[in-house]
Amino acid sequence: MSNAVKIHSFPLSGHAQRVELFANIAGIAHQVINVDLANGEHKKAPFLALNSAGQVPVLEDGDTVISDSNAILVYLARKYAPNYLPTDAVLEAQVQKFLSLASGEIAFGPCNARLVTVFNATLDADFAIATAHNVLKKLDAHLEDRAFLVGESPSIADIAIYTYTAHAPEGNVSLAEYPNVRRFLANVEALDGFKPMATTKAGLVA
């Protein structure tokens, strides 16, 4: 795998999993290097030389090093899988909107709710759950009569939104009221190369 990109990851990180998921679905040769977060490997050299913020994921592609999961998705799509990032101005803007949603309400909602239950994070669980339901209502309405978030085919928008949405129940966020969201998750899971993130026994799935 000498030509494979390297993904510095952590098995229970949704941010890292979205990068692994995209690499699998898009057929991008890659090597996963799991970082020992429990023992603080991400806060020590040499990892800090890759990402001074001390966070996963980090992508290495030869001499190119990129951190931030959404930035990595854009890079991988542009370089290796252009079908997943449309060049039409309107469609590309829509993709960017969902990348912003992933780093905004998805992060502050289902992601943070899961951080509380899975990692005992000292965050406001009630606020995270309320934020999660707010964004899920928006997604469910958007996905009416849609298979994917943007256009007629999967894009990195779907990848960015998928993981923390699928694992929302681990943060005590039920998906029962959002049939279009559940259908969307099933559509992503049906893609060739789909790789799930391990489910933790927390929240509603405890």
PyMOL commands that set and color helices and strands:
alter all, ss='L'
color gray80, all
select helices_A, chain A and resi 14-26+37-39+41-43+47-50+69-80+82-84+89-103+105-119+125-142+156-166+168-171+179-189+203-205
alter helices_A, ss='H'
color red, helices_A
select strands_A, chain A and resi 5-9+30-34+58-61+64-67
alter strands_A, ss='S'
color yellow, strands_A
deselect
rebuild
show_as cartoon
